[in-house]
Amino acid sequence: MLRIISLNLNGIRSAWNKNVLPWAAQQQADVICLQELKAQLPDLSAEMLAPAGFQAHYHCAEKRGYSGVGLWCRKPPDRVVAGLGHAEFDAEGRYLQADFGQLSVISLYLPSGSSSPERQEAKFRFMEVFFPHLAGLRAAGREIVICGDWNIAHREIDLKNWKSNQKNSGFLPEERAWLTRVFDDLGWIDVYRRLYPDAGGEAYTWWSNRGQAWAKNVGWRIDYHVATPAIAAGALQGSVYKAERFSDHAPVSVDYDYGS
């Protein structure tokens, strides 16, 4: 069995203070994909650089306190690839890939467009760049799991207030259509949705810090495991962990019937 977890930390130092490492150490995960480190390597403690039980790899943003992705791996990868080869987004630390034999596990942090029209345009540029990269990954003949914060709720079932969010970043028609193309045209699989086709509120992975969003479960499902068909078909079970809060996102864990 292979257990992979995805978690947007909303700041690794903040999540650390909320005991994310003791929780992670108990999960028996093979790979934990992290997003939104909001730190650079000199900011990280020795324990963050070498968390007990894991080999850590990070791709930090050049801008301080911003973005960044990481991978905590039980076994050393054969190869680690940081970035897409696109200067604008590699500077933001949005893509980190670890290869283990014929398996690749990728931590992805797709840009949010909610802060300004300029950032929405950057999000669209990323989507334009990333789509052919996804096509290339599918053509490579490897088994791949892409975990992370995609910052798009795909369908109405994936957020509480879908009617009022149709003109907001994260649920724009163009974003949703792009994600449909990822699944339908390129053949990637939304693993959690495949496992639980009717899951609504229990599948949400992010809640705004405004109002009573967490208390009332006014959430969005924007954190995904997106996988190639064969490994997705071997997904055994998934879960969204909400008993503790390490950030404004919840960890998404999936067990795969795949030799670890």
Backbone as CSV, one residue per row, in Angstrom:
resi,resn,N_x,N_y,N_z,CA_x,CA_y,CA_z,C_x,C_y,C_z
1,MET,0.837,-1.207,0.000,0.000,0.000,0.000,0.865,1.247,0.000
2,LEU,0.378,2.266,-0.651,1.062,3.554,-0.735,0.126,4.624,-0.177
3,ARG,0.576,5.342,0.830,-0.239,6.408,1.411,0.383,7.762,1.076
4,ILE,-0.416,8.609,0.449,0.023,9.953,0.067,-0.935,10.963,0.679
5,ILE,-0.363,12.028,1.241,-1.154,13.080,1.882,-0.813,14.418,1.235
6,SER,-1.809,15.244,1.045,-1.614,16.611,0.562,-2.087,17.596,1.619
7,LEU,-1.280,18.636,1.859,-1.649,19.629,2.866,-1.073,20.996,2.533
8,ASN,-1.956,21.965,2.354,-1.554,23.364,2.284,-1.362,23.858,3.715
9,LEU,-0.141,24.271,4.044,0.209,24.632,5.419,-0.174,26.053,5.791
10,ASN,-0.362,26.926,4.781,-0.553,28.351,5.050,0.551,28.861,5.992
11,GLY,1.779,28.462,5.673,2.940,28.846,6.480,3.459,27.668,7.284
12,ILE,4.637,27.152,6.923,5.164,25.977,7.610,5.470,26.282,9.070
13,ARG,5.923,27.514,9.363,6.251,27.841,10.753,4.985,27.929,11.602
14,SER,3.920,28.450,11.021,2.637,28.507,11.733,2.109,27.100,11.988
15,ALA,2.131,26.251,10.954,1.630,24.889,11.113,2.494,24.097,12.099
16,TRP,3.782,24.381,12.104,4.689,23.706,13.035,4.266,23.972,14.475
17,ASN,3.904,25.212,14.731,3.469,25.586,16.088,2.131,24.966,16.454
18,LYS,1.424,24.466,15.453,0.145,23.779,15.697,0.324,22.254,15.665
19,ASN,1.589,21.820,15.797,1.919,20.396,15.954,1.658,19.559,14.708
20,VAL,1.980,20.121,13.535,1.790,19.352,12.310,2.755,18.171,12.229
21,LEU,3.976,18.298,12.746,4.926,17.192,12.627,4.517,15.973,13.446
22,PRO,4.132,16.126,14.728,3.678,14.933,15.457,2.515,14.235,14.768
23,TRP,1.592,15.009,14.221,0.482,14.411,13.476,1.006,13.662,12.253
24,ALA,1.893,14.313,11.485,2.422,13.696,10.265,3.164,12.409,10.576
25,ALA,3.914,12.402,11.669,4.703,11.226,12.030,3.822,10.026,12.338
26,GLN,2.575,10.265,12.750,1.658,9.180,13.109,0.883,8.610,11.914
27,GLN,0.992,9.268,10.771,0.124,8.903,9.641,0.626,7.736,8.805
28,GLN,1.861,7.326,9.012,2.454,6.247,8.229,2.359,6.538,6.730
29,ALA,2.544,7.791,6.390,2.497,8.193,4.988,3.836,7.915,4.315
30,ASP,3.763,7.547,3.036,4.977,7.378,2.246,5.473,8.719,1.709
31,VAL,4.535,9.573,1.313,4.882,10.914,0.829,3.836,11.893,1.339
32,ILE,4.304,13.033,1.843,3.412,14.129,2.215,3.772,15.323,1.339
33,CYS,2.779,15.791,0.585,2.963,16.925,-0.321,2.501,18.199,0.387
34,LEU,3.373,19.158,0.469,3.103,20.400,1.196,3.022,21.570,0.225
35,GLN,2.137,22.514,0.540,2.042,23.747,-0.247,1.999,24.960,0.679
36,GLU,2.326,26.083,0.101,2.304,27.386,0.781,3.200,27.368,2.035
37,LEU,4.476,27.120,1.786,5.457,27.127,2.872,5.581,28.500,3.511
38,LYS,5.498,29.545,2.698,5.672,30.931,3.164,7.005,31.102,3.911
39,ALA,8.035,30.474,3.398,9.349,30.535,4.040,10.412,30.205,3.005
40,GLN,11.625,30.629,3.294,12.787,30.244,2.501,13.674,29.357,3.358
41,LEU,14.603,28.665,2.739,15.409,27.682,3.472,16.085,28.255,4.720
42,PRO,16.647,29.470,4.679,17.271,29.995,5.897,16.284,30.230,7.038
43,ASP,14.985,30.299,6.711,13.964,30.503,7.746,13.618,29.215,8.481
44,LEU,14.016,28.066,7.935,13.572,26.780,8.458,14.532,26.277,9.536
45,SER,13.949,25.715,10.573,14.746,25.127,11.648,15.389,23.830,11.169
46,ALA,16.346,23.323,11.937,16.994,22.059,11.596,15.973,20.938,11.525
47,GLU,14.966,20.971,12.408,13.940,19.931,12.412,13.040,20.035,11.195
48,MET,12.784,21.244,10.715,11.991,21.408,9.497,12.752,20.918,8.269
49,LEU,14.072,21.117,8.278,14.895,20.683,7.156,15.076,19.169,7.140
50,ALA,14.979,18.547,8.308,15.134,17.091,8.423,14.120,16.546,9.414
51,PRO,12.819,16.580,9.068,11.789,16.104,9.998,11.962,14.609,10.275
52,ALA,11.794,14.239,11.522,12.019,12.854,11.941,11.193,11.879,11.101
53,GLY,11.858,10.897,10.530,11.181,9.877,9.745,11.036,10.186,8.274
54,PHE,11.413,11.399,7.858,11.242,11.805,6.467,12.536,12.379,5.900
55,GLN,12.627,12.320,4.590,13.605,13.119,3.856,12.835,14.281,3.234
56,ALA,13.240,15.507,3.554,12.489,16.691,3.114,13.131,17.322,1.890
57,HIS,12.274,17.741,0.976,12.696,18.484,-0.211,11.782,19.692,-0.328
58,TYR,12.364,20.858,-0.610,11.577,22.080,-0.691,11.914,22.855,-1.964
59,HIS,10.903,23.515,-2.500,11.103,24.478,-3.590,10.442,25.781,-3.136
60,CYS,11.258,26.670,-2.631,10.759,27.911,-2.026,10.615,29.012,-3.063
61,ALA,9.721,29.939,-2.788,9.584,31.122,-3.624,10.741,32.083,-3.361
62,GLU,11.078,32.874,-4.369,12.110,33.890,-4.190,11.623,35.024,-3.287
63,LYS,10.333,35.316,-3.357,9.740,36.352,-2.516,9.577,35.827,-1.098
64,ARG,9.990,36.595,-0.147,9.941,36.155,1.245,8.486,36.008,1.722
65,GLY,8.244,34.972,2.525,6.925,34.778,3.116,5.825,34.478,2.130
66,TYR,6.185,33.799,1.022,5.217,33.627,-0.063,5.342,32.231,-0.658
67,SER,4.217,31.613,-0.940,4.115,30.401,-1.740,5.102,29.321,-1.280
68,GLY,5.624,28.533,-2.207,6.572,27.472,-1.898,5.898,26.127,-1.689
69,VAL,6.572,25.051,-2.129,6.049,23.698,-2.008,7.122,22.777,-1.430
70,GLY,6.687,21.642,-0.916,7.623,20.692,-0.333,7.136,19.269,-0.464
71,LEU,8.058,18.333,-0.251,7.752,16.908,-0.217,8.489,16.286,0.958
72,TRP,7.765,15.576,1.803,8.372,14.754,2.845,8.231,13.309,2.405
73,CYS,9.354,12.620,2.247,9.378,11.280,1.678,9.975,10.281,2.669
74,ARG,9.320,9.135,2.830,9.850,8.076,3.693,11.114,7.471,3.102
75,LYS,11.106,7.276,1.779,12.256,6.718,1.088,12.886,7.783,0.199
76,PRO,14.205,7.748,0.030,14.847,8.746,-0.839,14.368,8.602,-2.280
77,PRO,13.968,9.678,-2.915,13.579,9.605,-4.330,14.792,9.310,-5.212
78,ASP,14.517,8.745,-6.368,15.559,8.555,-7.367,15.946,9.887,-8.004
79,ARG,14.979,10.790,-8.084,15.204,12.081,-8.726,14.195,13.072,-8.185
80,VAL,14.619,14.321,-8.040,13.717,15.400,-7.634,13.824,16.517,-8.665
81,VAL,12.673,16.993,-9.126,12.624,18.061,-10.122,11.882,19.247,-9.514
82,ALA,12.546,20.383,-9.421,11.932,21.602,-8.877,11.615,22.554,-10.023
83,GLY,10.352,22.879,-10.171,9.944,23.856,-11.173,9.525,23.238,-12.491
84,LEU,8.871,24.079,-13.289,8.338,23.681,-14.590,9.231,24.095,-15.745
85,GLY,10.305,24.818,-15.435,11.116,25.383,-16.497,10.513,26.664,-17.062
86,HIS,9.670,27.320,-16.252,9.024,28.579,-16.639,9.383,29.617,-15.581
87,ALA,10.139,30.619,-15.972,10.774,31.524,-15.007,9.776,32.200,-14.079
88,GLU,8.665,32.690,-14.623,7.713,33.439,-13.802,7.207,32.595,-12.638
89,PHE,6.852,31.366,-12.906,6.225,30.554,-11.876,7.234,29.735,-11.073
90,ASP,8.377,29.434,-11.673,9.416,28.768,-10.888,9.930,29.687,-9.787
91,ALA,9.911,30.981,-10.035,10.314,31.948,-9.010,9.324,31.978,-7.847
92,GLU,8.115,31.464,-8.072,7.095,31.446,-7.029,7.044,30.107,-6.290
93,GLY,7.852,29.133,-6.689,7.904,27.854,-5.980,6.579,27.111,-5.991
94,ARG,6.161,26.644,-7.180,4.816,26.072,-7.310,4.791,24.605,-7.728
95,TYR,5.945,23.992,-7.962,5.953,22.632,-8.512,7.187,21.896,-8.037
96,LEU,6.976,20.719,-7.442,8.089,19.893,-6.975,7.722,18.428,-7.215
97,GLN,8.584,17.721,-7.944,8.314,16.350,-8.375,9.378,15.418,-7.833
98,ALA,8.941,14.299,-7.271,9.850,13.250,-6.818,9.533,11.970,-7.573
99,ASP,10.581,11.334,-8.122,10.426,10.093,-8.864,10.925,8.917,-8.033
100,PHE,10.112,7.870,-7.978,10.456,6.625,-7.297,10.215,5.494,-8.289
101,GLY,11.253,4.998,-8.944,11.033,3.990,-9.975,10.124,4.532,-11.061
102,GLN,9.013,3.829,-11.314,8.068,4.259,-12.355,6.965,5.177,-11.817
103,LEU,7.096,5.567,-10.548,6.093,6.437,-9.928,6.651,7.846,-9.730
104,SER,5.837,8.841,-10.037,6.156,10.231,-9.709,5.075,10.789,-8.786
105,VAL,5.505,11.498,-7.745,4.584,12.203,-6.856,4.948,13.680,-6.928
106,ILE,3.949,14.504,-7.169,4.166,15.931,-7.415,3.372,16.752,-6.416
107,SER,4.034,17.754,-5.837,3.343,18.740,-5.001,3.131,19.992,-5.833
108,LEU,1.884,20.414,-5.935,1.487,21.531,-6.800,0.767,22.609,-5.998
109,TYR,1.115,23.850,-6.279,0.375,24.970,-5.703,0.012,25.919,-6.843
110,LEU,-1.204,25.732,-7.363,-1.677,26.565,-8.459,-2.020,27.952,-7.922
111,PRO,-1.683,29.008,-8.645,-1.915,30.357,-8.114,-3.380,30.630,-7.782
112,SER,-3.575,31.459,-6.787,-4.896,32.000,-6.478,-5.061,33.318,-7.221
113,GLY,-6.266,33.558,-7.681,-6.527,34.820,-8.363,-7.413,35.747,-7.566
114,SER,-7.640,35.433,-6.296,-8.658,36.152,-5.528,-8.206,37.518,-5.040
115,SER,-6.892,37.770,-5.007,-6.427,39.016,-4.393,-6.512,40.216,-5.322
116,SER,-6.475,39.986,-6.646,-6.501,41.113,-7.588,-6.701,40.606,-9.008
117,PRO,-7.158,41.470,-9.911,-7.255,41.073,-11.327,-5.906,40.659,-11.903
118,GLU,-4.832,41.282,-11.431,-3.497,40.930,-11.923,-3.136,39.493,-11.559
119,ARG,-3.488,39.101,-10.332,-3.187,37.721,-9.921,-4.090,36.722,-10.642
120,GLN,-5.312,37.128,-10.985,-6.166,36.239,-11.771,-5.564,36.020,-13.157
121,GLU,-5.014,37.073,-13.736,-4.354,36.921,-15.034,-3.140,36.000,-14.915
122,ALA,-2.411,36.124,-13.807,-1.272,35.226,-13.581,-1.752,33.778,-13.453
123,LYS,-2.882,33.595,-12.801,-3.451,32.247,-12.669,-3.783,31.671,-14.038
124,PHE,-4.400,32.476,-14.882,-4.715,32.015,-16.235,-3.431,31.688,-17.011
125,ARG,-2.380,32.493,-16.833,-1.111,32.201,-17.513,-0.543,30.865,-17.035
126,PHE,-0.623,30.622,-15.733,-0.135,29.350,-15.199,-0.915,28.190,-15.811
127,MET,-2.222,28.315,-15.859,-3.053,27.259,-16.424,-2.666,26.990,-17.876
128,GLU,-2.364,28.044,-18.621,-1.970,27.900,-20.025,-0.636,27.166,-20.144
129,VAL,0.285,27.474,-19.250,1.600,26.826,-19.251,1.504,25.385,-18.760
130,PHE,0.668,25.168,-17.748,0.630,23.879,-17.078,-0.102,22.811,-17.888
131,PHE,-1.045,23.213,-18.720,-1.825,22.224,-19.472,-0.936,21.373,-20.382
132,PRO,-0.069,21.972,-21.213,0.810,21.118,-22.021,1.796,20.311,-21.182
133,HIS,2.165,20.823,-20.015,3.018,20.040,-19.119,2.270,18.800,-18.637
134,LEU,0.995,18.971,-18.290,0.167,17.829,-17.892,0.032,16.821,-19.032
135,ALA,-0.094,17.326,-20.254,-0.176,16.440,-21.415,1.121,15.657,-21.574
136,GLY,2.250,16.325,-21.369,3.536,15.653,-21.467,3.721,14.590,-20.397
137,LEU,3.265,14.892,-19.179,3.342,13.901,-18.103,2.520,12.667,-18.439
138,ARG,1.336,12.883,-19.002,0.466,11.752,-19.355,1.100,10.900,-20.445
139,ALA,1.855,11.537,-21.332,2.464,10.813,-22.443,3.744,10.086,-22.038
140,ALA,4.227,10.334,-20.829,5.521,9.795,-20.411,5.455,8.321,-20.033
141,GLY,4.253,7.785,-19.818,4.105,6.377,-19.508,4.405,6.015,-18.069
142,ARG,4.428,7.003,-17.188,4.682,6.767,-15.772,3.373,6.780,-14.990
143,GLU,3.399,6.218,-13.779,2.282,6.401,-12.861,2.558,7.666,-12.061
144,ILE,1.587,8.553,-11.992,1.803,9.879,-11.421,0.636,10.263,-10.526
145,VAL,0.958,10.841,-9.370,-0.047,11.435,-8.496,0.368,12.885,-8.260
146,ILE,-0.501,13.809,-8.644,-0.263,15.243,-8.437,-1.156,15.685,-7.285
147,CYS,-0.540,16.039,-6.179,-1.290,16.465,-5.001,-1.107,17.952,-4.796
148,GLY,-2.169,18.595,-4.358,-1.971,19.989,-4.012,-3.212,20.831,-4.044
149,ASP,-2.954,22.107,-3.864,-3.983,23.138,-3.861,-4.120,23.639,-5.289
150,TRP,-5.176,23.191,-5.960,-5.419,23.593,-7.349,-6.185,24.906,-7.429
151,ASN,-6.706,25.379,-6.307,-7.406,26.668,-6.233,-8.571,26.771,-7.218
152,ILE,-9.183,25.622,-7.513,-10.381,25.596,-8.354,-11.340,24.564,-7.772
153,ALA,-12.553,24.959,-7.500,-13.618,24.014,-7.171,-14.257,23.597,-8.491
154,HIS,-14.235,22.308,-8.780,-14.598,21.864,-10.124,-16.092,21.926,-10.401
155,ARG,-16.896,21.462,-9.459,-18.329,21.353,-9.702,-19.116,21.964,-8.551
156,GLU,-20.416,22.082,-8.751,-21.269,22.704,-7.733,-21.181,21.976,-6.402
157,ILE,-21.005,20.665,-6.438,-20.921,19.870,-5.217,-19.663,20.194,-4.411
158,ASP,-18.710,20.870,-5.049,-17.399,21.097,-4.440,-17.299,22.378,-3.609
159,LEU,-18.385,23.095,-3.443,-18.373,24.247,-2.535,-19.787,24.518,-2.049
160,LYS,-19.865,25.140,-0.886,-21.159,25.358,-0.248,-22.001,26.372,-1.017
161,ASN,-21.426,27.548,-1.242,-22.194,28.642,-1.845,-21.840,28.798,-3.321
162,TRP,-22.174,27.800,-4.107,-21.757,27.832,-5.504,-22.493,28.905,-6.309
163,LYS,-23.737,29.163,-5.974,-24.500,30.139,-6.759,-23.892,31.536,-6.664
164,SER,-23.488,31.926,-5.465,-22.965,33.271,-5.270,-21.487,33.397,-5.629
165,ASN,-20.833,32.301,-5.998,-19.397,32.346,-6.302,-19.083,32.155,-7.779
166,GLN,-20.101,32.197,-8.625,-19.869,31.905,-10.041,-19.040,32.975,-10.752
167,LYS,-18.913,34.156,-10.158,-18.082,35.206,-10.747,-16.826,35.459,-9.925
168,ASN,-16.538,34.551,-8.998,-15.372,34.703,-8.123,-14.273,33.718,-8.505
169,SER,-13.023,34.167,-8.308,-11.880,33.306,-8.581,-12.009,32.001,-7.813
170,GLY,-11.697,30.920,-8.487,-11.815,29.598,-7.893,-13.045,28.849,-8.364
171,PHE,-14.033,29.585,-8.892,-15.224,28.939,-9.422,-15.683,29.621,-10.707
172,LEU,-14.749,30.269,-11.387,-15.077,30.904,-12.662,-15.326,29.845,-13.733
173,PRO,-16.233,30.114,-14.658,-16.502,29.127,-15.720,-15.249,28.709,-16.478
174,GLU,-14.331,29.668,-16.725,-13.116,29.345,-17.472,-12.219,28.387,-16.694
175,GLU,-12.158,28.588,-15.371,-11.339,27.720,-14.534,-11.913,26.308,-14.484
176,ARG,-13.204,26.230,-14.297,-13.866,24.928,-14.204,-13.767,24.176,-15.533
177,ALA,-13.909,24.900,-16.644,-13.794,24.266,-17.967,-12.378,23.743,-18.194
178,TRP,-11.394,24.486,-17.732,-9.999,24.045,-17.850,-9.785,22.746,-17.082
179,LEU,-10.324,22.673,-15.871,-10.160,21.463,-15.073,-10.907,20.286,-15.710
180,THR,-12.051,20.555,-16.318,-12.763,19.511,-17.052,-11.909,18.981,-18.192
181,ARG,-11.195,19.856,-18.875,-10.304,19.420,-19.964,-9.166,18.569,-19.415
182,VAL,-8.655,18.925,-18.237,-7.604,18.107,-17.614,-8.099,16.681,-17.413
183,PHE,-9.327,16.554,-16.957,-9.887,15.235,-16.687,-10.374,14.543,-17.963
184,ASP,-11.155,15.227,-18.756,-11.816,14.582,-19.893,-10.914,14.473,-21.119
185,ASP,-10.159,15.511,-21.417,-9.332,15.505,-22.632,-7.987,14.821,-22.407
186,LEU,-7.378,15.065,-21.243,-6.065,14.485,-20.978,-6.136,13.153,-20.244
187,GLY,-7.266,12.871,-19.628,-7.447,11.568,-19.001,-6.959,11.442,-17.575
188,TRP,-6.684,12.575,-16.923,-6.332,12.522,-15.509,-7.580,12.217,-14.678
189,ILE,-7.368,11.661,-13.485,-8.474,11.241,-12.632,-8.470,12.040,-11.327
190,ASP,-9.621,12.564,-10.959,-9.845,13.196,-9.658,-10.112,12.060,-8.673
191,VAL,-9.076,11.667,-7.925,-9.124,10.412,-7.172,-10.185,10.442,-6.075
192,TYR,-10.216,11.507,-5.283,-11.185,11.558,-4.181,-12.614,11.516,-4.722
193,ARG,-12.853,12.250,-5.804,-14.202,12.257,-6.380,-14.537,10.909,-6.993
194,ARG,-13.557,10.206,-7.533,-13.794,8.854,-8.038,-14.198,7.922,-6.894
195,LEU,-13.527,8.064,-5.756,-13.848,7.226,-4.605,-15.204,7.569,-4.006
196,TYR,-15.498,8.865,-3.933,-16.707,9.336,-3.234,-17.470,10.315,-4.135
197,PRO,-18.191,9.782,-5.131,-18.825,10.647,-6.134,-19.889,11.586,-5.578
198,ASP,-20.470,11.248,-4.440,-21.557,12.070,-3.906,-21.165,12.868,-2.669
199,ALA,-19.874,12.844,-2.300,-19.441,13.542,-1.086,-19.576,15.050,-1.260
200,GLY,-20.278,15.685,-0.337,-20.468,17.126,-0.377,-19.622,17.819,0.672
201,GLY,-20.269,18.276,1.732,-19.579,19.037,2.755,-18.439,18.313,3.433
202,GLU,-18.543,16.980,3.517,-17.467,16.219,4.150,-16.193,16.215,3.311
203,ALA,-16.295,16.629,2.045,-15.140,16.635,1.150,-14.453,17.995,1.073
204,TYR,-15.028,19.020,1.703,-14.404,20.344,1.639,-13.012,20.305,2.267
205,THR,-12.094,21.086,1.696,-10.707,21.091,2.181,-10.209,22.482,2.574
206,TRP,-10.998,23.517,2.307,-10.574,24.887,2.652,-11.776,25.690,3.118
207,TRP,-11.528,26.535,4.129,-12.555,27.408,4.683,-11.970,28.800,4.874
208,SER,-12.708,29.801,4.459,-12.281,31.181,4.672,-12.150,31.470,6.163
209,ASN,-11.212,32.347,6.485,-11.065,32.784,7.873,-12.089,33.848,8.245
210,ARG,-12.869,34.259,7.287,-13.889,35.281,7.549,-15.156,34.638,8.100
211,GLY,-15.833,35.396,8.946,-17.119,34.937,9.459,-17.002,33.629,10.212
212,GLN,-17.986,32.782,10.058,-18.045,31.494,10.742,-17.933,30.344,9.743
213,ALA,-17.080,30.532,8.732,-16.997,29.549,7.644,-16.654,28.155,8.154
214,TRP,-15.663,28.068,9.045,-15.278,26.749,9.572,-16.398,26.164,10.431
215,ALA,-16.916,26.961,11.345,-17.953,26.476,12.264,-19.201,26.018,11.517
216,LYS,-19.524,26.699,10.426,-20.729,26.362,9.664,-20.430,25.464,8.452
217,ASN,-19.170,25.060,8.316,-18.728,24.239,7.184,-19.087,24.866,5.838
218,VAL,-18.850,26.176,5.743,-19.020,26.875,4.471,-17.670,26.796,3.744
219,GLY,-17.446,25.649,3.103,-16.124,25.362,2.567,-16.080,25.158,1.069
220,TRP,-14.861,24.877,0.613,-14.572,24.595,-0.783,-13.709,23.337,-0.850
221,ARG,-13.870,22.544,-1.877,-12.940,21.450,-2.158,-12.006,21.924,-3.267
222,ILE,-10.798,22.327,-2.888,-9.831,22.840,-3.861,-8.495,22.101,-3.784
223,ASP,-8.373,21.166,-2.836,-7.157,20.361,-2.700,-7.451,18.969,-3.245
224,TYR,-6.624,18.523,-4.181,-6.925,17.305,-4.937,-5.750,16.333,-4.949
225,HIS,-6.079,15.064,-5.143,-5.163,14.067,-5.684,-5.603,13.855,-7.132
226,VAL,-4.753,14.193,-8.076,-5.043,14.009,-9.496,-4.024,13.001,-10.028
227,ALA,-4.506,11.885,-10.584,-3.603,10.771,-10.871,-3.845,10.177,-12.251
228,THR,-2.834,9.443,-12.719,-2.978,8.668,-13.941,-3.964,7.524,-13.688
229,PRO,-4.609,7.044,-14.750,-5.739,6.126,-14.560,-5.419,4.848,-13.796
230,ALA,-4.271,4.228,-14.049,-4.007,2.927,-13.426,-3.841,3.044,-11.920
231,ILE,-3.048,3.997,-11.467,-2.869,4.125,-10.018,-4.142,4.653,-9.371
232,ALA,-4.891,5.501,-10.091,-6.170,5.983,-9.564,-7.152,4.830,-9.374
233,ALA,-7.120,3.873,-10.283,-8.028,2.724,-10.182,-7.709,1.880,-8.961
234,GLY,-6.467,1.976,-8.467,-6.074,1.243,-7.283,-6.252,2.005,-5.993
235,ALA,-6.893,3.175,-6.048,-7.145,3.936,-4.822,-8.119,3.162,-3.939
236,LEU,-7.728,2.953,-2.706,-8.505,2.122,-1.790,-9.457,2.934,-0.920
237,GLN,-8.971,4.046,-0.388,-9.789,4.898,0.472,-9.139,6.271,0.574
238,GLY,-9.952,7.256,0.885,-9.469,8.615,1.074,-10.129,9.239,2.287
239,SER,-9.503,10.296,2.798,-10.084,10.980,3.946,-9.623,12.433,3.970
240,VAL,-10.468,13.269,4.551,-10.126,14.675,4.825,-10.095,14.811,6.334
241,TYR,-8.941,15.165,6.873,-8.740,15.164,8.324,-9.116,16.525,8.917
242,LYS,-10.067,16.507,9.837,-10.567,17.764,10.396,-10.545,17.798,11.923
243,ALA,-10.009,16.757,12.550,-10.006,16.718,14.022,-9.077,17.759,14.619
244,GLU,-8.023,18.097,13.877,-7.128,19.180,14.277,-7.011,20.140,13.112
245,ARG,-6.641,21.388,13.411,-6.481,22.378,12.345,-5.044,22.882,12.347
246,PHE,-4.335,22.590,11.262,-2.963,23.063,11.103,-2.901,24.336,10.262
247,SER,-3.954,24.585,9.494,-4.029,25.783,8.643,-5.485,25.983,8.261
248,ASP,-5.731,26.852,7.271,-7.103,27.031,6.791,-7.501,25.935,5.797
249,HIS,-6.577,25.024,5.509,-6.848,23.848,4.695,-6.809,22.606,5.570
250,ALA,-7.450,21.537,5.110,-7.392,20.241,5.783,-6.560,19.267,4.957
251,PRO,-5.831,18.364,5.615,-5.070,17.360,4.875,-5.988,16.383,4.148
252,VAL,-5.578,16.008,2.946,-6.312,15.021,2.151,-5.408,13.807,1.961
253,SER,-5.838,12.662,2.489,-5.039,11.444,2.453,-5.719,10.402,1.573
254,VAL,-4.914,9.720,0.748,-5.436,8.619,-0.071,-4.475,7.441,0.035
255,ASP,-5.042,6.248,0.195,-4.279,5.006,0.174,-4.438,4.357,-1.199
256,TYR,-3.297,3.975,-1.784,-3.288,3.368,-3.115,-2.776,1.934,-3.033
257,ASP,-3.362,1.062,-3.807,-2.872,-0.313,-3.923,-1.695,-0.301,-4.890
258,TYR,-0.551,0.099,-4.362,0.654,0.253,-5.178,1.848,-0.047,-4.284
259,GLY,2.769,-0.845,-4.759,3.937,-1.204,-3.962,4.744,-0.006,-3.550
260,SER,4.916,0.208,-2.253,5.651,1.375,-1.760,7.096,1.001,-1.485
